[in-house]
Amino acid sequence: MTDTMNDIMHPGEADPVFPNAPGGWSQLAAATAAAEEGLNAGNNHWEAVRALQEYYARHEQQDINVRELHDALDEKFHEQGGIKYLYTLFPGGPISQGCRLAGLEAPAGSSNPGFGSVR
């Protein structure tokens, strides 16, 4: 595993911008992956990534239920337009594509093309 600059400068400390990021995850690697998927990741994308990482951290001892995660994201981003807003950020699906960029395993059933997730 390659160390990030944060790992080198602050060994053993979590990234303060992404405190719930999984081990080995870096924003630089996620930005590169986003670009490969045709996304120009900005602050709004990172806010959604943080929300996904936080949700997973709070539910780490449980299986992640795609419907509950969907509802939690819809509620968290309600003021911006909820899930419809998140689809503007992640056209490949806010859960499946968002989880890929957040370094998380997407829950079962999150990449059904019938629900608008295409990857």
C-alpha positions, 0 to 999 in steps of 0.5 A: 500500500502506498502512503499518502502525504498525510500518512507520511506527515502525520503517521497514525492520524486520520485525514481531518478532512475525511475522518471516516475514510477507510484505511488506504483511501486518499482523496488524490486517488479518488479524484483520479478515479473520478476523472477516469469516470468522467467526473470533475470532483469538486466540493459537492462531490467530496461532501457526498463522499464524506457523508457516505464514509460517515454513514459506513463508519456509524454502521460498521457492525451491520450489513448496509441496507441499500434502501436505508442508505438511500433514505439517509442520503436523501434526508442529508441532502434534502435542501439541495434536492435529495437523491435527484441532486446526488444523481447530478453529481454521480450519474452512475448512481449516488450509491454505487458510484459514490461508494467507489469514490469513497473507497467503500463496498457498495451494498447489494442491489445498488447497481441495478440498471433499472434504478438508474445506476449504470456501473 
